[in-house]
Amino acid sequence: MLESGYHEVPEGHTASVVTYLEMRARPPLRPCQAEGLCVTRITTPDAARYRALFVKVGGAYLWSSRLEMSDEALLAVLTDPRVHLYVARHGDEDAGLLELDFRGDAECELAFFGLTPDQLGGQAGRWLMNEALTRAWDEDITRLFVHTCSLDHPKALAFYIRSGFTPYKRCVEVSPDARLTGHLPKSAAAQIPLL
């Protein structure tokens, strides 16, 4: 348990406050209009395509966990029948990532959720969240949960709360900076100082 006060972060690392959120019943969907978007479940994923979309969606927020995995380990997760991977598309372009993990007992983790930068600022996020909520609660679950952190999009936490999630726990995460480990380019996440 951290004591009150400031705590130095080791050189080459980042620190973030992680907020855990959950919902225990299907919420009403918030109305939205998103033109030209569709979502497709991917049952035979390609590791390179997945990683490219993962970086496009999360590179600005230092998402790196899936970049650190071998192809074999990544594909073992993504091809597990209890992990539902969806790609949002706008025309011929991948526009978003949605990953629902049903490996828990009567639970689903909204493991990854995000849009490419060109889709931010409209109603695509609400549309994709409605897809996530519908697909998760159509399964036999009693709880849907997610976590976000202070390195994520600045509106992410409020968006999850507006979507019906309730915060229940907070942690501090210290991890190696993915730009220094080589998993992301040094130019990623310019809003986060590279130390």
MARLUMKE-919994 format. One record per residue: chain; residue in one letter; x, z, y of N, C-alpha, C in turn. Coordinates in steps of 0.2 Angstrom, whole numbers. Example, Ala and Ser with C-alpha at 12.3 -4.5 7.8 and 13.67 -1.06 7.14 Angstrom:
% residues 2
{chaine A&residu a&npx 66&npz 39&npy -28&capx 62&capz 39&capy -22&cpx 66&cpz 39&cpy -16} $
{chaine A&residu s&npx 64&npz 35&npy -11&capx 68&capz 36&capy -5&cpx 64&cpz 39&cpy 0} $
***
This chain:
% residues 195
{chaine A&residu m&npx 4&npz 0&npy -6&capx 0&capz 0&capy 0&cpx 4&cpz 0&cpy 6} $
{chaine A&residu l&npx 3&npz -5&npy 11&capx 7&capz -5&capy 17&cpx 5&cpz 1&cpy 22} $
{chaine A&residu e&npx 10&npz 4&npy 25&capx 8&capz 9&capy 30&cpx 7&cpz 5&cpy 36} $
{chaine A&residu s&npx 4&npz 9&npy 41&capx 2&capz 6&capy 47&cpx 9&cpz 4&cpy 51} $
{chaine A&residu g&npx 9&npz -1&npy 55&capx 14&capz -3&capy 59&cpx 17&cpz -10&cpy 57} $
{chaine A&residu y&npx 22&npz -12&npy 60&capx 25&capz -19&capy 58&cpx 30&cpz -19&cpy 52} $
{chaine A&residu h&npx 30&npz -24&npy 49&capx 34&capz -25&capy 43&cpx 38&cpz -31&cpy 43} $
{chaine A&residu e&npx 44&npz -31&npy 43&capx 48&capz -37&capy 43&cpx 47&cpz -42&cpy 37} $
{chaine A&residu v&npx 47&npz -48&npy 39&capx 46&capz -53&capy 34&cpx 53&cpz -56&cpy 32} $
{chaine A&residu p&npx 55&npz -57&npy 26&capx 61&capz -59&capy 24&cpx 62&cpz -66&cpy 27} $
{chaine A&residu e&npx 68&npz -68&npy 29&capx 70&capz -75&capy 31&cpx 68&cpz -80&cpy 26} $
{chaine A&residu g&npx 65&npz -85&npy 28&capx 63&capz -91&capy 23&cpx 57&cpz -89&cpy 20} $
{chaine A&residu h&npx 53&npz -85&npy 22&capx 46&capz -83&capy 19&cpx 41&cpz -83&cpy 25} $
{chaine A&residu t&npx 35&npz -84&npy 23&capx 29&capz -83&capy 27&cpx 25&cpz -77&cpy 25} $
{chaine A&residu a&npx 21&npz -75&npy 30&capx 17&capz -69&capy 28&cpx 10&cpz -71&cpy 31} $
{chaine A&residu s&npx 5&npz -70&npy 27&capx -2&capz -71&capy 29&cpx -7&cpz -65&cpy 27} $
{chaine A&residu v&npx -12&npz -65&npy 31&capx -17&capz -60&capy 29&cpx -22&cpz -64&cpy 25} $
{chaine A&residu v&npx -24&npz -62&npy 19&capx -28&capz -65&capy 14&cpx -35&cpz -61&cpy 14} $
{chaine A&residu t&npx -40&npz -65&npy 15&capx -47&capz -62&capy 15&cpx -50&cpz -65&cpy 8} $
{chaine A&residu y&npx -53&npz -60&npy 4&capx -57&capz -62&capy -2&cpx -64&cpz -62&cpy 0} $
{chaine A&residu l&npx -68&npz -67&npy -2&capx -75&capz -67&capy -1&cpx -79&cpz -69&cpy -7} $
{chaine A&residu e&npx -85&npz -67&npy -7&capx -89&capz -68&capy -13&cpx -97&cpz -69&cpy -11} $
{chaine A&residu m&npx -101&npz -72&npy -16&capx -108&capz -72&capy -15&cpx -111&cpz -70&cpy -22} $
{chaine A&residu r&npx -116&npz -67&npy -23&capx -119&capz -65&capy -29&cpx -126&cpz -68&cpy -31} $
{chaine A&residu a&npx -128&npz -73&npy -26&capx -134&capz -76&capy -27&cpx -134&cpz -83&cpy -24} $
{chaine A&residu r&npx -137&npz -88&npy -26&capx -137&capz -95&capy -23&cpx -140&cpz -94&cpy -16} $
{chaine A&residu p&npx -136&npz -96&npy -11&capx -139&capz -96&capy -4&cpx -143&cpz -102&cpy -2} $
{chaine A&residu p&npx -147&npz -102&npy 3&capx -150&capz -108&capy 6&cpx -145&cpz -112&cpy 8} $
{chaine A&residu l&npx -146&npz -119&npy 7&capx -141&capz -124&capy 10&cpx -142&cpz -125&cpy 17} $
{chaine A&residu r&npx -137&npz -125&npy 21&capx -137&capz -127&capy 28&cpx -138&cpz -134&cpy 29} $
{chaine A&residu p&npx -143&npz -137&npy 33&capx -144&capz -144&capy 34&cpx -137&cpz -147&cpy 37} $
{chaine A&residu c&npx -136&npz -154&npy 35&capx -131&capz -157&capy 38&cpx -132&cpz -165&cpy 37} $
{chaine A&residu q&npx -129&npz -169&npy 41&capx -129&capz -176&capy 40&cpx -122&cpz -179&cpy 40} $
{chaine A&residu a&npx -120&npz -182&npy 34&capx -113&capz -184&capy 33&cpx -113&cpz -191&cpy 31} $
{chaine A&residu e&npx -112&npz -196&npy 35&capx -112&capz -203&capy 33&cpx -106&cpz -206&cpy 29} $
{chaine A&residu g&npx -108&npz -209&npy 24&capx -103&capz -213&capy 20&cpx -98&cpz -209&cpy 16} $
{chaine A&residu l&npx -100&npz -203&npy 14&capx -97&capz -199&capy 10&cpx -100&cpz -198&cpy 3} $
{chaine A&residu c&npx -96&npz -198&npy -2&capx -99&capz -197&capy -9&cpx -94&cpz -192&cpy -13} $
{chaine A&residu v&npx -96&npz -189&npy -18&capx -91&capz -185&capy -22&cpx -92&cpz -187&cpy -29} $
{chaine A&residu t&npx -86&npz -187&npy -32&capx -85&capz -189&capy -39&cpx -81&cpz -184&cpy -43} $
{chaine A&residu r&npx -84&npz -182&npy -49&capx -80&capz -178&capy -53&cpx -75&cpz -182&cpy -57} $
{chaine A&residu i&npx -69&npz -179&npy -57&capx -63&capz -182&capy -60&cpx -61&cpz -178&cpy -67} $
{chaine A&residu t&npx -62&npz -182&npy -72&capx -61&capz -178&capy -79&cpx -54&cpz -180&cpy -82} $
{chaine A&residu t&npx -52&npz -186&npy -79&capx -45&capz -188&capy -82&cpx -40&cpz -189&cpy -76} $
{chaine A&residu p&npx -38&npz -183&npy -73&capx -34&capz -183&capy -67&cpx -27&cpz -186&cpy -67} $
{chaine A&residu d&npx -25&npz -189&npy -62&capx -18&capz -192&capy -62&cpx -14&cpz -187&cpy -57} $
{chaine A&residu a&npx -9&npz -184&npy -60&capx -5&capz -179&capy -56&cpx -3&cpz -181&cpy -49} $
{chaine A&residu a&npx 0&npz -187&npy -49&capx 2&capz -190&capy -43&cpx -3&cpz -190&cpy -37} $
{chaine A&residu r&npx -9&npz -193&npy -39&capx -15&capz -194&capy -35&cpx -17&cpz -187&cpy -32} $
{chaine A&residu y&npx -18&npz -182&npy -37&capx -20&capz -176&capy -36&cpx -15&cpz -173&cpy -30} $
{chaine A&residu r&npx -9&npz -173&npy -32&capx -4&capz -170&capy -27&cpx -4&cpz -173&cpy -20} $
{chaine A&residu a&npx -5&npz -179&npy -20&capx -5&capz -183&capy -14&cpx -11&cpz -181&cpy -10} $
{chaine A&residu l&npx -17&npz -180&npy -13&capx -23&capz -177&capy -9&cpx -22&cpz -170&cpy -7} $
{chaine A&residu f&npx -19&npz -166&npy -12&capx -18&capz -159&capy -11&cpx -14&cpz -158&cpy -4} $
{chaine A&residu v&npx -9&npz -162&npy -4&capx -4&capz -162&capy 2&cpx -8&cpz -164&cpy 9} $
{chaine A&residu k&npx -12&npz -170&npy 8&capx -15&capz -172&capy 14&cpx -21&cpz -167&cpy 16} $
{chaine A&residu v&npx -24&npz -164&npy 12&capx -29&capz -159&capy 13&cpx -25&cpz -152&cpy 16} $
{chaine A&residu g&npx -20&npz -150&npy 12&capx -18&capz -143&capy 13&cpx -11&cpz -142&cpy 16} $
{chaine A&residu g&npx -7&npz -148&npy 17&capx 0&capz -148&capy 19&cpx 0&cpz -144&cpy 26} $
{chaine A&residu a&npx -5&npz -145&npy 30&capx -4&capz -142&capy 37&cpx -5&cpz -135&cpy 37} $
{chaine A&residu y&npx -7&npz -132&npy 31&capx -9&capz -125&capy 30&cpx -4&cpz -122&cpy 25} $
{chaine A&residu l&npx 1&npz -126&npy 23&capx 6&capz -124&capy 18&cpx 4&cpz -122&cpy 11} $
{chaine A&residu w&npx -2&npz -126&npy 9&capx -4&capz -126&capy 2&cpx 2&cpz -128&cpy -2} $
{chaine A&residu s&npx 4&npz -125&npy -7&capx 10&capz -127&capy -11&cpx 9&cpz -125&cpy -18} $
{chaine A&residu s&npx 5&npz -121&npy -20&capx 4&capz -118&capy -27&cpx 4&cpz -124&cpy -32} $
{chaine A&residu r&npx 0&npz -129&npy -31&capx 0&capz -134&capy -36&cpx 6&cpz -139&cpy -36} $
{chaine A&residu l&npx 10&npz -139&npy -30&capx 16&capz -143&capy -30&cpx 21&cpz -140&cpy -33} $
{chaine A&residu e&npx 21&npz -133&npy -35&capx 26&capz -130&capy -38&cpx 25&cpz -130&cpy -46} $
{chaine A&residu m&npx 20&npz -133&npy -48&capx 19&capz -133&capy -55&cpx 21&cpz -140&cpy -58} $
{chaine A&residu s&npx 23&npz -140&npy -64&capx 25&capz -146&capy -68&cpx 19&cpz -150&cpy -69} $
{chaine A&residu d&npx 20&npz -156&npy -70&capx 14&capz -161&capy -72&cpx 10&cpz -158&cpy -78} $
{chaine A&residu e&npx 14&npz -156&npy -83&capx 11&capz -153&capy -89&cpx 6&cpz -147&cpy -87} $
{chaine A&residu a&npx 9&npz -143&npy -83&capx 5&capz -137&capy -82&cpx -1&cpz -138&cpy -77} $
{chaine A&residu l&npx 0&npz -143&npy -72&capx -5&capz -145&capy -68&cpx -11&cpz -148&cpy -72} $
{chaine A&residu l&npx -9&npz -153&npy -76&capx -14&capz -156&capy -80&cpx -18&cpz -152&cpy -85} $
{chaine A&residu a&npx -14&npz -147&npy -87&capx -17&capz -142&capy -92&cpx -23&cpz -138&cpy -88} $
{chaine A&residu v&npx -22&npz -137&npy -82&capx -27&capz -133&capy -78&cpx -33&cpz -138&cpy -76} $
{chaine A&residu l&npx -31&npz -144&npy -74&capx -36&capz -149&capy -71&cpx -40&cpz -152&cpy -77} $
{chaine A&residu t&npx -38&npz -152&npy -83&capx -41&capz -155&capy -88&cpx -45&cpz -150&cpy -93} $
{chaine A&residu d&npx -44&npz -144&npy -91&capx -48&capz -139&capy -94&cpx -56&cpz -140&cpy -93} $
{chaine A&residu p&npx -60&npz -140&npy -98&capx -67&capz -142&capy -97&cpx -70&cpz -137&cpy -92} $
{chaine A&residu r&npx -68&npz -131&npy -91&capx -71&capz -126&capy -87&cpx -68&cpz -126&cpy -80} $
{chaine A&residu v&npx -64&npz -131&npy -78&capx -62&capz -132&capy -72&cpx -65&cpz -139&cpy -70} $
{chaine A&residu h&npx -69&npz -139&npy -64&capx -72&capz -145&capy -62&cpx -69&cpz -147&cpy -56} $
{chaine A&residu l&npx -66&npz -153&npy -56&capx -62&capz -156&capy -51&cpx -66&cpz -162&cpy -48} $
{chaine A&residu y&npx -67&npz -162&npy -41&capx -71&capz -167&capy -38&cpx -67&cpz -169&cpy -32} $
{chaine A&residu v&npx -67&npz -176&npy -31&capx -64&capz -179&capy -25&cpx -70&cpz -182&cpy -21} $
{chaine A&residu a&npx -69&npz -180&npy -14&capx -74&capz -183&capy -9&cpx -71&cpz -190&cpy -7} $
{chaine A&residu r&npx -75&npz -195&npy -6&capx -72&capz -201&capy -4&cpx -76&cpz -203&cpy 2} $
{chaine A&residu h&npx -73&npz -207&npy 6&capx -76&capz -210&capy 12&cpx -74&cpz -217&cpy 12} $
{chaine A&residu g&npx -78&npz -222&npy 9&capx -76&capz -229&capy 8&cpx -71&cpz -229&cpy 2} $
{chaine A&residu d&npx -66&npz -232&npy 3&capx -61&capz -233&capy -2&cpx -55&cpz -227&cpy -2} $
{chaine A&residu e&npx -56&npz -222&npy 3&capx -51&capz -217&capy 4&cpx -53&cpz -210&cpy 1} $
{chaine A&residu d&npx -48&npz -207&npy -2&capx -50&capz -200&capy -4&cpx -50&cpz -196&cpy 3} $
{chaine A&residu a&npx -55&npz -192&npy 3&capx -57&capz -188&capy 10&cpx -57&cpz -181&cpy 9} $
{chaine A&residu g&npx -57&npz -178&npy 3&capx -58&capz -171&capy 2&cpx -57&cpz -169&cpy -5} $
{chaine A&residu l&npx -56&npz -163&npy -6&capx -54&capz -160&capy -13&cpx -59&cpz -154&cpy -14} $
{chaine A&residu l&npx -62&npz -153&npy -20&capx -66&capz -148&capy -22&cpx -65&cpz -146&cpy -29} $
{chaine A&residu e&npx -63&npz -140&npy -30&capx -61&capz -138&capy -37&cpx -65&cpz -131&cpy -38} $
{chaine A&residu l&npx -69&npz -131&npy -43&capx -73&capz -126&capy -46&cpx -70&cpz -123&cpy -52} $
{chaine A&residu d&npx -68&npz -117&npy -53&capx -65&capz -114&capy -59&cpx -70&cpz -109&cpy -62} $
{chaine A&residu f&npx -72&npz -111&npy -68&capx -77&capz -107&capy -71&cpx -74&cpz -104&cpy -77} $
{chaine A&residu r&npx -68&npz -102&npy -77&capx -64&capz -99&capy -83&cpx -66&cpz -92&cpy -83} $
{chaine A&residu g&npx -68&npz -89&npy -78&capx -70&capz -82&capy -78&cpx -77&cpz -81&cpy -81} $
{chaine A&residu d&npx -78&npz -75&npy -83&capx -85&capz -73&capy -87&cpx -90&cpz -73&cpy -82} $
{chaine A&residu a&npx -95&npz -78&npy -82&capx -101&capz -79&capy -78&cpx -99&cpz -79&cpy -71} $
{chaine A&residu e&npx -93&npz -81&npy -69&capx -90&capz -82&capy -62&cpx -88&cpz -89&cpy -61} $
{chaine A&residu c&npx -87&npz -90&npy -55&capx -84&capz -97&capy -53&cpx -80&cpz -95&cpy -47} $
{chaine A&residu e&npx -74&npz -98&npy -47&capx -69&capz -97&capy -41&cpx -69&cpz -104&cpy -37} $
{chaine A&residu l&npx -71&npz -104&npy -31&capx -70&capz -110&capy -27&cpx -62&cpz -110&cpy -26} $
{chaine A&residu a&npx -59&npz -113&npy -30&capx -52&capz -113&capy -31&cpx -48&cpz -117&cpy -25} $
{chaine A&residu f&npx -51&npz -123&npy -24&capx -48&capz -127&capy -18&cpx -54&cpz -131&cpy -15} $
{chaine A&residu f&npx -54&npz -131&npy -8&capx -59&capz -134&capy -5&cpx -56&cpz -136&cpy 2} $
{chaine A&residu g&npx -57&npz -143&npy 4&capx -54&capz -145&capy 10&cpx -55&cpz -152&cpy 11} $
{chaine A&residu l&npx -54&npz -154&npy 17&capx -55&capz -161&capy 19&cpx -48&cpz -164&cpy 22} $
{chaine A&residu t&npx -48&npz -170&npy 22&capx -42&capz -174&capy 25&cpx -43&cpz -173&cpy 33} $
{chaine A&residu p&npx -37&npz -173&npy 37&capx -38&capz -172&capy 44&cpx -43&cpz -177&cpy 47} $
{chaine A&residu d&npx -44&npz -183&npy 45&capx -48&capz -188&capy 48&cpx -56&cpz -186&cpy 47} $
{chaine A&residu q&npx -57&npz -181&npy 43&capx -64&capz -179&capy 41&cpx -66&cpz -173&cpy 45} $
{chaine A&residu l&npx -61&npz -169&npy 48&capx -62&capz -163&capy 51&cpx -66&cpz -164&cpy 58} $
{chaine A&residu g&npx -70&npz -159&npy 60&capx -74&capz -159&capy 66&cpx -81&cpz -162&cpy 66} $
{chaine A&residu g&npx -83&npz -165&npy 61&capx -90&capz -167&capy 60&cpx -94&cpz -163&cpy 55} $
{chaine A&residu q&npx -98&npz -166&npy 51&capx -102&capz -162&capy 47&cpx -100&cpz -163&cpy 40} $
{chaine A&residu a&npx -94&npz -166&npy 39&capx -91&capz -167&capy 32&cpx -90&cpz -160&cpy 28} $
{chaine A&residu g&npx -87&npz -156&npy 32&capx -86&capz -149&capy 29&cpx -92&cpz -146&cpy 26} $
{chaine A&residu r&npx -98&npz -146&npy 30&capx -104&capz -143&capy 28&cpx -107&cpz -147&cpy 22} $
{chaine A&residu w&npx -106&npz -153&npy 22&capx -109&capz -157&capy 17&cpx -105&cpz -156&cpy 10} $
{chaine A&residu l&npx -98&npz -155&npy 11&capx -94&capz -154&capy 5&cpx -96&cpz -146&cpy 2} $
{chaine A&residu m&npx -97&npz -142&npy 7&capx -99&capz -135&capy 5&cpx -105&cpz -135&cpy 1} $
{chaine A&residu n&npx -110&npz -139&npy 4&capx -117&capz -139&capy 1&cpx -116&cpz -142&cpy -7} $
{chaine A&residu e&npx -111&npz -147&npy -7&capx -110&capz -149&capy -14&cpx -107&cpz -144&cpy -18} $
{chaine A&residu a&npx -102&npz -140&npy -16&capx -99&capz -135&capy -19&cpx -104&cpz -130&cpy -22} $
{chaine A&residu l&npx -108&npz -127&npy -17&capx -113&capz -122&capy -18&cpx -118&cpz -125&cpy -24} $
{chaine A&residu t&npx -120&npz -131&npy -23&capx -125&capz -133&capy -28&cpx -122&cpz -134&cpy -35} $
{chaine A&residu r&npx -116&npz -137&npy -35&capx -113&capz -138&capy -42&cpx -111&cpz -131&cpy -45} $
{chaine A&residu a&npx -109&npz -126&npy -41&capx -107&capz -120&capy -44&cpx -113&cpz -116&cpy -46} $
{chaine A&residu w&npx -118&npz -116&npy -42&capx -124&capz -112&capy -44&cpx -129&cpz -115&cpy -49} $
{chaine A&residu d&npx -128&npz -122&npy -50&capx -131&capz -125&capy -56&cpx -129&cpz -123&cpy -63} $
{chaine A&residu e&npx -123&npz -120&npy -63&capx -120&capz -117&capy -69&cpx -123&cpz -110&cpy -70} $
{chaine A&residu d&npx -122&npz -107&npy -76&capx -124&capz -100&capy -77&cpx -119&cpz -95&cpy -75} $
{chaine A&residu i&npx -119&npz -94&npy -68&capx -115&capz -89&capy -65&cpx -119&cpz -83&cpy -61} $
{chaine A&residu t&npx -115&npz -78&npy -60&capx -118&capz -72&capy -57&cpx -114&cpz -71&cpy -50} $
{chaine A&residu r&npx -108&npz -74&npy -50&capx -104&capz -73&capy -44&cpx -100&cpz -79&cpy -42} $
{chaine A&residu l&npx -99&npz -81&npy -36&capx -95&capz -86&capy -34&cpx -90&cpz -83&cpy -29} $
{chaine A&residu f&npx -84&npz -84&npy -29&capx -79&capz -81&capy -25&cpx -74&cpz -86&cpy -22} $
{chaine A&residu v&npx -70&npz -84&npy -17&capx -65&capz -89&capy -14&cpx -61&cpz -84&cpy -10} $
{chaine A&residu h&npx -55&npz -86&npy -8&capx -51&capz -83&capy -3&cpx -48&cpz -88&cpy 1} $
{chaine A&residu t&npx -46&npz -85&npy 7&capx -43&capz -89&capy 13&cpx -38&cpz -85&cpy 16} $
{chaine A&residu c&npx -34&npz -88&npy 20&capx -29&capz -84&capy 23&cpx -28&cpz -86&cpy 30} $
{chaine A&residu s&npx -24&npz -82&npy 34&capx -23&capz -83&capy 41&cpx -18&cpz -89&cpy 42} $
{chaine A&residu l&npx -16&npz -92&npy 37&capx -12&capz -99&capy 38&cpx -17&cpz -105&cpy 37} $
{chaine A&residu d&npx -23&npz -104&npy 35&capx -28&capz -109&capy 34&cpx -30&cpz -111&cpy 40} $
{chaine A&residu h&npx -35&npz -116&npy 40&capx -38&capz -119&capy 46&cpx -41&cpz -113&cpy 50} $
{chaine A&residu p&npx -40&npz -112&npy 57&capx -43&capz -106&capy 60&cpx -50&cpz -105&cpy 60} $
{chaine A&residu k&npx -54&npz -110&npy 58&capx -61&capz -109&capy 57&cpx -63&cpz -108&cpy 50} $
{chaine A&residu a&npx -59&npz -108&npy 45&capx -61&capz -107&capy 38&cpx -64&cpz -101&cpy 37} $
{chaine A&residu l&npx -62&npz -95&npy 39&capx -65&capz -89&capy 37&cpx -72&cpz -88&cpy 40} $
{chaine A&residu a&npx -73&npz -90&npy 46&capx -80&capz -90&capy 49&cpx -85&cpz -95&cpy 45} $
{chaine A&residu f&npx -82&npz -101&npy 43&capx -86&capz -106&capy 40&cpx -88&cpz -103&cpy 33} $
{chaine A&residu y&npx -84&npz -100&npy 29&capx -86&capz -97&capy 23&cpx -91&cpz -91&cpy 24} $
{chaine A&residu i&npx -90&npz -87&npy 29&capx -96&capz -82&capy 30&cpx -102&cpz -86&cpy 32} $
{chaine A&residu r&npx -102&npz -91&npy 36&capx -108&capz -94&capy 38&cpx -111&cpz -98&cpy 32} $
{chaine A&residu s&npx -107&npz -99&npy 27&capx -110&capz -102&capy 21&cpx -113&cpz -98&cpy 16} $
{chaine A&residu g&npx -112&npz -91&npy 17&capx -116&capz -86&capy 13&cpx -111&cpz -81&cpy 10} $
{chaine A&residu f&npx -104&npz -82&npy 10&capx -99&capz -78&capy 7&cpx -99&cpz -71&cpy 11} $
{chaine A&residu t&npx -97&npz -66&npy 8&capx -96&capz -59&capy 11&cpx -89&cpz -57&cpy 9} $
{chaine A&residu p&npx -85&npz -55&npy 15&capx -79&capz -53&capy 13&cpx -79&cpz -46&cpy 10} $
{chaine A&residu y&npx -74&npz -45&npy 5&capx -74&capz -39&capy 1&cpx -67&cpz -36&cpy 0} $
{chaine A&residu k&npx -62&npz -39&npy 2&capx -55&capz -37&capy 1&cpx -50&cpz -41&cpy 6} $
{chaine A&residu r&npx -45&npz -37&npy 8&capx -40&capz -41&capy 12&cpx -33&cpz -38&cpy 9} $
{chaine A&residu c&npx -28&npz -43&npy 9&capx -21&capz -42&capy 7&cpx -17&cpz -45&cpy 11} $
{chaine A&residu v&npx -10&npz -43&npy 11&capx -5&capz -47&capy 15&cpx -1&cpz -51&cpy 9} $
{chaine A&residu e&npx 0&npz -57&npy 10&capx 4&capz -61&capy 5&cpx 11&cpz -63&cpy 9} $
{chaine A&residu v&npx 16&npz -62&npy 5&capx 23&capz -64&capy 8&cpx 25&cpz -69&cpy 2} $
{chaine A&residu s&npx 27&npz -75&npy 4&capx 29&capz -80&capy -1&cpx 35&cpz -84&cpy 2} $
{chaine A&residu p&npx 39&npz -87&npy -2&capx 44&capz -92&capy 1&cpx 40&cpz -98&cpy 4} $
{chaine A&residu d&npx 43&npz -100&npy 10&capx 41&capz -105&capy 14&cpx 42&cpz -112&cpy 10} $
{chaine A&residu a&npx 36&npz -115&npy 9&capx 36&capz -121&capy 5&cpx 40&cpz -127&cpy 8} $
{chaine A&residu r&npx 41&npz -126&npy 15&capx 45&capz -131&capy 18&cpx 53&cpz -130&cpy 17} $
{chaine A&residu l&npx 55&npz -124&npy 15&capx 62&capz -123&capy 14&cpx 63&cpz -123&cpy 6} $
{chaine A&residu t&npx 58&npz -123&npy 2&capx 59&capz -124&capy -5&cpx 59&cpz -131&cpy -7} $
{chaine A&residu g&npx 57&npz -135&npy -2&capx 57&capz -143&capy -3&cpx 50&cpz -145&cpy -6} $
{chaine A&residu h&npx 45&npz -141&npy -7&capx 39&capz -143&capy -9&cpx 34&cpz -146&cpy -4} $
{chaine A&residu l&npx 36&npz -145&npy 2&capx 33&capz -148&capy 8&cpx 38&cpz -151&cpy 13} $
{chaine A&residu p&npx 37&npz -156&npy 17&capx 42&capz -158&capy 21&cpx 43&cpz -153&cpy 27} $
{chaine A&residu k&npx 48&npz -152&npy 30&capx 50&capz -148&capy 35&cpx 45&cpz -149&cpy 41} $
{chaine A&residu s&npx 42&npz -155&npy 42&capx 38&capz -156&capy 47&cpx 31&cpz -154&cpy 46} $
{chaine A&residu a&npx 29&npz -151&npy 40&capx 22&capz -149&capy 39&cpx 21&cpz -142&cpy 43} $
{chaine A&residu a&npx 15&npz -141&npy 44&capx 12&capz -135&capy 48&cpx 16&cpz -133&cpy 54} $
{chaine A&residu a&npx 17&npz -138&npy 58&capx 20&capz -137&capy 65&cpx 18&cpz -131&cpy 68} $
{chaine A&residu q&npx 12&npz -129&npy 67&capx 9&capz -123&capy 71&cpx 12&cpz -116&cpy 68} $
{chaine A&residu i&npx 16&npz -117&npy 63&capx 19&capz -111&capy 60&cpx 26&cpz -111&cpy 60} $
{chaine A&residu p&npx 29&npz -107&npy 64&capx 37&capz -107&capy 65&cpx 41&cpz -107&cpy 59} $
{chaine A&residu l&npx 46&npz -111&npy 58&capx 50&capz -112&capy 53&cpx 56&cpz -107&cpy 54} $
{chaine A&residu l&npx 57&npz -102&npy 50&capx 62&capz -96&capy 51&cpx 66&cpz -96&cpy 45} $
***
